[in-house]
Every structure is written in C-alpha cells, then in structure tokens.
Amino acid sequence: MDLSNLSAADLRNQQEHIKRELKKRESQERARAVEQIFAIAKSVGLPLQDLIGGGRAKTGSVAPRYRNPADASQQWTGRGRQPKWVKDWLDAGKSIDLLRL
C-alpha cells in the first residue's frame, strides 16, 4: 500500500481503522489462548482454580505479637505500620520487647 499519495485525513482514517483491527485481533488471540489453556488443564485433569491461584488454602489471620500494657484490647501483629501506641512507646525510649505477648 502506497501511503505517500494519501491525504492527511485519509491517513488518520487508516490509522483509526488499524487501531480497531488491532484491538479485534488481540481480543481473538486472547480468546484462543484461553481456550488452549482450558483444554490443556482439562487434558491433564487439573482444576482451573489451581492454575489461576484459587486453589491455595487461606492461612487466616496472623496472631498478635504485641499488646499495649495500658489497654489490653490494643494489639499488633508486628506487621505493617506501627500503631500510634507502639510508636509512642518507642519514642519514650522503651524497648518493644516489653510489649511482647
């Protein structure tokens, strides 16, 4: 296809047509890939949930490792951001080991 003879408007039109065609083909390729994956999983007797990560057992919540001595209802697992009471405790120069359960 000789693009040098096309006007700017014709080129933009072609560009939009190409974008639509690419989207359509990518969608078709994705659908074929999914079909192939399903077929492979079925042929080896593997549940699809195992392939997509749904087969993992949930481990549940993490047990708390630290407790606020001033308020026993405030606990922290030691993961993530420190609660304010832990930060205040450490800022006061006290050891976090004193908060361990």
C-alpha positions as CSV (number, residue, x, y, z in Angstrom):
1,M,0.0,0.0,0.0
2,D,1.5,3.3,-1.1
3,L,0.8,5.8,1.7
4,S,2.6,8.7,0.1
5,N,-0.4,9.5,-2.2
6,L,-2.9,9.7,0.7
7,S,-4.1,12.9,2.2
8,A,-3.6,13.6,6.0
9,A,-7.4,12.9,6.5
10,D,-7.1,9.6,4.7
11,L,-4.0,8.7,6.8
12,R,-5.9,9.4,10.0
13,N,-8.8,7.3,8.8
14,Q,-6.4,4.4,8.1
15,Q,-4.8,4.9,11.5
16,E,-8.2,4.6,13.2
17,H,-9.1,1.5,11.1
18,I,-5.7,-0.1,12.1
19,K,-6.3,0.6,15.8
20,R,-9.8,-1.0,15.6
21,E,-8.4,-4.0,13.7
22,L,-5.5,-4.5,16.2
23,K,-7.9,-4.5,19.1
24,K,-10.2,-7.0,17.4
25,R,-7.3,-9.3,16.6
26,E,-5.7,-9.1,20.1
27,S,-9.1,-10.0,21.6
28,Q,-9.4,-13.0,19.2
29,E,-5.8,-14.1,20.1
30,R,-6.6,-13.8,23.8
31,A,-9.7,-15.9,23.4
32,R,-7.8,-18.6,21.6
33,A,-5.1,-18.6,24.3
34,V,-7.8,-19.0,27.0
35,E,-9.4,-21.9,25.1
36,Q,-6.0,-23.6,24.8
37,I,-5.3,-23.2,28.5
38,F,-8.7,-24.7,29.4
39,A,-8.0,-27.6,27.0
40,I,-4.6,-28.3,28.5
41,A,-5.9,-28.1,32.0
42,K,-8.8,-30.5,31.2
43,S,-6.5,-32.9,29.4
44,V,-4.3,-33.3,32.5
45,G,-7.2,-33.3,34.9
46,L,-6.1,-30.1,36.6
47,P,-8.8,-27.9,38.1
48,L,-8.6,-24.5,36.6
49,Q,-8.8,-22.9,40.0
50,D,-5.4,-24.4,40.7
51,L,-3.9,-22.7,37.7
52,I,-5.3,-19.2,38.5
53,G,-4.3,-19.3,42.2
54,G,-7.7,-20.1,43.6
55,G,-6.6,-23.4,44.9
56,R,-4.3,-22.1,47.6
57,A,-5.5,-22.6,51.1
58,K,-6.1,-19.4,53.1
59,T,-3.9,-19.2,56.1
60,G,-6.1,-17.0,58.2
61,S,-5.1,-14.0,60.3
62,V,-1.8,-13.6,62.0
63,A,-1.7,-13.8,65.8
64,P,-0.8,-10.6,67.6
65,R,2.7,-10.4,69.0
66,Y,2.5,-7.1,70.9
67,R,0.0,-5.8,73.4
68,N,-0.5,-2.3,74.8
69,P,0.1,-2.5,78.6
70,A,-2.2,0.5,79.2
71,D,-5.1,-1.1,77.1
72,A,-5.1,-4.8,76.6
73,S,-7.6,-4.6,73.8
74,Q,-4.9,-2.9,71.6
75,Q,-2.8,-5.5,70.0
76,W,-0.4,-5.5,67.0
77,T,0.9,-8.4,64.9
78,G,4.2,-6.7,64.2
79,R,3.4,-6.4,60.5
80,G,2.6,-3.3,58.6
81,R,2.6,0.2,60.0
82,Q,3.2,0.6,63.7
83,P,0.1,1.7,65.7
84,K,0.4,5.1,67.5
85,W,0.7,3.4,70.9
86,V,3.7,1.4,69.7
87,K,5.3,4.5,68.2
88,D,4.7,6.5,71.4
89,W,6.2,3.6,73.5
90,L,9.3,3.5,71.3
91,D,9.6,7.3,71.3
92,A,9.6,7.2,75.1
93,G,12.8,5.2,74.8
94,K,11.2,1.9,76.0
95,S,12.0,-1.5,74.4
96,I,9.5,-3.1,72.1
97,D,10.4,-6.4,73.8
98,L,8.4,-5.3,76.8
99,L,5.3,-5.3,74.7
100,R,5.7,-8.9,73.5
101,L,3.0,-11.4,74.4
